[in-house]
Amino acid sequence: MSNTPTLLIVDDDPLIVETLSMLLAPDFDIVSAPSRTRAVDAIRALPAPPPLALVDLGLPPMPHRPDEGFALIADLLAHSPKMRIIVLSGQSDNSNARRARTLGALEFIAKPADPEHLRRVLATALGPAAERNGDHLIGTSEAMQALRDRVTQFADAPFPVLIAGESGAGKERVAQGLHAASRRRSAPFLTLNCAAIAPTLIEAALFGHTRGAFTGATGQHAGYFEEATDGCLFLDEIGELPLELQPKLLRVLENGEFQRVGETRTRFSHARILAATNRDLPAEIRAGRFRADLYHRLSVFTITVPPLRQMGDDRLQLLDHFRARYAHQTARSAFTLSAEALALWRGYHFPGNVRELKNIVIRLQTKHFGNEVSAAQLEDELDRRATLPSAAPSPPPPAVVDDSEVRIAEAIDALRGDGAFNLDDALREQERCYVEAALQLADGNVSRAARLLGINRTTLYNRMEVLGLPRTTPTPGI
């Protein structure tokens, strides 16, 4: 029996199928199909589902639309949740790529594809073994074991889970683990980052819209609640959800009811809601920015993801994990750490958590593949501001002057003016001042400015766009 992995190729162009088969035959046993129905029939006829699928979006009977391809992704994952799907399509606009990944595709490659790049992507999709087997959480520390126990305990409950933790700590991995460990694992797992979409578009994204519901709505579209069907909907950065939209989310959480934008028909969702935040939601409630009833509805179960600094030598296991992944992905020998660099690694606090650790590994593998990394070379990649002790105690803060009466008097004067006062304009100007001040203090670095303002970087980009401020040029990097 052959040990060569099986690759399913789904494309209605016989020339493309023939070319791909000739190109990939040395590495895979090829099974091909020209349509969604033929693809499903093909995998049902196999003794075991193929581990990989390479699919086009434009399939008959609608080859000029991506709908059949999207449906095929769901069909394949319903048949084999562990199948790794790579989309190879000429319908390569960003919205199609995002939708394909949301439905479960691992990667999106635009046609025409570079053959060597395609080979590398397929090879990477076969590993690493830990992720193929569904182990979403890496580490053996007491904190990680407790986190795994919580995931196992809550996985099959139908109620919402609120996942709290610092930025970069791995909240989405916990959500994926909850889904993978549940009976819903064969149903869709969809993700919406509430901070990465304009506030005016979030309602349509969540609930869908009808044709003509707003400018640019040229057709009707289902939202995330419909597309999630009986699966899980992960709402990342839930603390960024606009206050005016929160009652509508509360309604669908309470009884599953929602309406598309521009429609009066009531629809029902059976999706399980997982939400994540790095904000202190009780503090947001006190500040009037988050509804208490929504918080209590979302936090039926709560999982707190510990920061990496509390997870001991898990940082060594994560080092091994990401080093192996990116060595395999780049087809280059892995770097190693000297004894001094290893001690530095174990003592570093990783203020950016697992996301920072992963990015450090990517940079080290790119710069020092196959070589031993010294402590000095490693130190160049670390955020030393988080580890250097203060040179001297901070001076006492200046006395705080209560100028509320002065500000109230100024507001009264503004309101008694010529009647042209507009609260939205006044608040927008105040917001502009703070945003511009933060950007000046951060020397134009949007990430640092966002931290100064206490908001997410993507949220700051959205607000800069609304305020008409130019986007600063980001510093090159990974």
N, C-alpha and C positions, 0 to 999 in steps of 0.2 A: 504493500500500500504506500502511495506517495506521501512524503512529508512536506511537499510543496504546498503552501497555503492557497486556498481558492479565492479568486477575485471575480466578483460579479460586475460586468460592464453593461450599463443600460444606456443605449443611445440609438436613435432611429436612423442615423446616417451610417449605412453599411461600410462606407470607405473609412470613416473614423473608427468604427469597431475593428475593422481589419488592421488598420495601422496600429491601434493600441494593442491588439492581440499580438502582433508581430513584435512590438517593442517590449511588451511585458511578459511574454511567454517564458523567457529564461527564469523568471523569478516566481511566476504564479501559474496555477491551473486556471485557465480562463473559462468562465461561463458568461454568455452574452444574451441579451434580450433587447428587442426594439421598442418595448412599451411597458407601461406600468403593470398591466395584467399579465403579460408574458413573463415579466421579471418575478412576480409573485409566484406564478406557476413553476418557474425554474427552480426557485429556492425550496419550494415544497417537494420537488422531485429529488432533491439532493439528500444523501444520508445524514448530513449535518449542515446547518447554515454556514455560508461563507463568512470568514471573519472580516472581510473587506468588501466594500461596494464602491464603484466609481460610476456616478449617475449624472445624466444631463437633466436640466430642468425642462427644456422645451420638448415634450413628448406628445405623441398623438393621443387623443384626437385634436389637441390644441398646441401644435408645435411652436407657435409664436407667443405662447404665454407660459408662465412658470408653474401654473396650478398643478398639473399632473406630476411634475417633479417634486413639488412640496408634498403632495399626497403620497408619493412613493416613499419619501423619507419616513413618513409616519408608518406606512405599511411595513417597511423593512424592520424598523425598530420594534414594532408590535410583534413581529414574528421572531426577532432575535434582538433583545435589548442591548446585547454586548457588541453588535455589529458596528464596525467603524465605517462611516459613510463620508466619502469625499465627493464634493460636487464639482464637475467639470462642465462648464456651461458658457455659451456665448452671451447669455442674458446676465451680464456681470455687473449691473449697477449695485450700488451699496445697499439699497433696500432689500434686494434679492439675496445678497450675501448674508445680511443680518438675519433675514427670515429663515434662511436655510440653517444657519448655526442655531437659531432659537429652537427650531424643530428637532435639533439633535445631530446635524451634520458636524463632523469634526473639522473640516477644512473646506474652503471654497477657492477653486482655481479657475481663472478666466481662460477661455479659448482665444487664440491658440496657446497651448502650454509648452513650456520648455521641457523636453523629455527627461533631462537629468533632474530637474526640479520635481517633476511628477514622480520619478523613481524615489527620490529622497522623502517626499511627503508620504508615499505609500509605505516605505520602510519604517518611517517614524510612527505611522499609525499602528503598526504591529507591536509597538512597545511604548513605555515599559510595562512589564508584566503586572506590577502592583496596581496600576490604574486600569488595565484591562480586566482584572479580577474584581474591580469595584471597591478597592480599598482607598477611600477618599481621604482618610486621615492618617498621617504618618507620624510616628513617634510612640515611645513606650513610657514616657514620664507619667507620674501620678495624675497630673493635670490632664494629659491626653487620654489616659484610661477613663477618667471620670467623664470626659467629653464624649468618648465612644459609648459609655454606658447610657448617657442621656439620649444620644441619637438612637440607640437600640430601643430604649424605653418608650420614646415618643414616635417612632417611625410609623407605626400602623394606626395611630389614633387619627381620627378624621378632623381634629381641631387645629386651629392656627398655631403656629410657633413663631415667637419673636426671638430672633438671633441677635444678640448684642455683642459688641466688642470693638476694639480699636481698629482703625483703618489698616488694611493689609494683614489682619490676623487670620483670615481664612473663613469668613462667614459664608461665602458662597459655597465653599467646599463642604461645610456642614450641611447646608441646604441640599446639595447634591447627594450627600450621604444619607440624609433622611429619606429622600426620594428613592435612592437605590436600595435601601433596606426595607422598603414598604411594599405592600401588595400592588401599589400603583406604578411600580417600576417600568412596566411595559407601556404605560400611558405617557403623554408628553410631559417634559419638564421645561417650562418657559420662564425666561428671566426678563424683567423690565427694571431698568435703573431709573428711579424716579427723578434723579438729579441730572440725567443725561438727555432729557427731552424737554422741550419748551413747555412751560406751564399751560399754555393755551392748547397744546396738543395731547396732554396726558389723558384727558377724558376720552377722546376718540381712540387713543391707543389702547386703553383698558377695555372700553365697552364697545368699540366699533362705531361706524357712522353710516348714514344713508347718503345716497347721491344728492348733492346740493345742500348738505347740512351746513357747510361753510365754504368759504372761497377755496377753490382747489380740490374740493371733494367731487371728482368727476365720476365716481362709481361708489358702490356700497362695499364696505369691508367689515369683516369680523374683527373684534378686538381680542385682547389676550385672554379674557375670561372665557370667550367662546372657544378659542383655539386650544386652550388647555384641557377642554373636555373633562375627563375624569382624572386627569393628572394633577400636577402641582404647578402653581404659579408663584414664582419667587419675586417679591417686590423688594429690590435692593434700595438702600438709602430712603427708607420710608419716611424718615424725619423731614425730607425735603418736599413731601407731598403738599401742594397748596391747601391752605385752610379751607377754601371754598369747595374743594373737591372731596374733602374728608367725609362729609355726611353721605355722599353717594357710595363711597367705599364701605362705610359702616352698614348701609342697607344691604349690599350684596353679601357682606360677611354674616349678617343676621339671618337672612332667609334665602340667599342665593339669587335674588331678583335684581335685574338691571335692565336698562334700555340703551339701545344704540343712540348716539347723538343724532337728533333729527327724526326720531321714531317714537311712536307712542306704544308700540307693542312691547309687552313685558316678556323678557327672556329669563332663563334660569341657568345658573352655573353650578356644577358639582365639583369644581376644582378645589383642592386643598391650598390654603394660603400659607406661605412661608414669607416672613418679612425680616429685614435686617436693618440695623442702624448703628452708627458710631456716635450718635448723639445721646445725651441724657434726656430721654423723653419725659420723665416726671418734671425736670426743669423746664422743658419746652412747654409742658402743660401750664406750669405756673406763669410762664411768660406770655401765655395766650396764643402760642404758635402751633399747638397740637391739641386735639380734642381728647379729653379724659375718657369718654366712652369708647372712642376708637382704640385708644391705648389698651383699655381693659379687654376689648374684644380680640385684639391681636395677640395679647400676652396670656392666652389661656395656658400655654406652656412657654417658658422662657429658657433659652440656652445662652449662657455667657461664654464666649470663646476667649480663653486666656491669652494674654500677650506672650510673645515668644520668650521674653526674658524670664517668665515664670515656668518654662518648660524644660529647664536643665539641659541635658545632653541630647534632647530632641533636635537641637540645632545641628548636631553632627549627622544624625540620620537624614535630615533635610538636605544637608550638604551632599551626602552620598547620593541621595535620590536625584537632585537636580543636576549634579555633576554627570551622573550616568546618562540622564535624559539628553543633555545638551551635547555631550560627547558623541552620543549615538546620532543625534540630529544633525550635527555638523560633520560627521564621519571623520573626526579627528581624535587623537588620543587625549584622555582626560588630564587635567592639571593635577598636581598634588600640592599639599601644604607642608612647609618645613615645620619642625617641632615648635619653633618660636611662633610661626604664623598660626599653627593649630591652637596654641595657648591663647593667642590674641583672639581667635575666632570664638573660643569657648568663653572668654571674658567679655565679649562685646554684647551690648544690650539690645541691638537691633530695634531701634525706635520705630522703624517702618515695618517691623514684624516679618512675616513670611514673604510678603511681596518684596521687601527690601533684600532679604536673603537671596531670593531667586534672582533678582537683578544683579546682585554682586557676583553670583555664580556665572551668570551669562557673560558679564564683563571679563571675569578671570579666564573663562574658557576661551573667549575670543582673543584675548591678549597673550595668554600664557599656555595655550594648549600643549600638552606633552611635556611640560616643564614643571619644576618645583617653584612654587610661589613663596617668596621670602616674606618676613613680617613687614618689612618696609613696603613691599609691593601691595600686600593686602591692606595695609593702613591707608594707602592712597585711595582705596575704594570705600572706606568707612566714613560715616558722618561723625567726625570727631567732636562736634558740638554736644553730642549726647553723652560723651564719656569723659571729657576734660573737666576736672574740678574747677570750681569758681576760684579766681585768684584772690578775691577778698570778699568779705561779707557785703551784701547789698546795703546801700544806705537806706535809712528809714524813709518811707514814702512821705511826700509832702502832705500837709494838712489839707483835708478835703473841704472845699468851700461849697456850701449848699446854695446854688444859684437858681434853684427851681423857681423862686418868686420872680427873678429877673426874666427867666425864659417864658414864664406865663405872661408877664407884662408885655414882652415882645410879641407873643402870639396874639394877645388881645389887640395890640396896635395893628397887626397884620389883618385881623378879621374885621376891624373897624375901618378898613381902607375903602377903596372905591368900589368894592363888591366884586372885584376880579380875582379874589383869592381862590385857589384850587388846591385842595389837600393833596391830591395825587401828585401835582407838580411840585409842591413843597417837599413832600417825602422823597420824590425822585431826585430833586436837587441835593437833599441831605445825603441820600444814598450815593450819588455821584461824588460828593466831597469825600466820603469815607473810602470809596473804592479807589479814587485817584490818590488819596493819602497813603493807602496801603500799598499801592503799586509803586509809589515813590520810595517808601521805606524799604520795599523789597527789591529795588533797582530793576523793576519791570518783570521780576520773576513771578508768574501767576500762582504757582504752587505756594510760594512763601506768602504772597499777598492773601491767598485764601485762608491760610493758617492764621494770619493776623486778624482776619475778619471773622474767624470761627465758622467758615462755611466750606463746602466741598469745592474743589477746583472747577469741576464742570458747572456747578451752580454759578460760580464767579464768571466763567466765560459767558453763560447765558445772560447774566445781568449786565455784563459789559456790552453785549450785543444790543440789549434793550435800551441801554443808556447811550448808545452810539459811540462808545469808546473803542478805539482801535485795539485789536488783539496784538499783544506784544509777541515778539519772535521768541519761541522757546529755545532754551539752551540745547544744542545737539546732544543726544544721548539715547539710551535704550529705554 
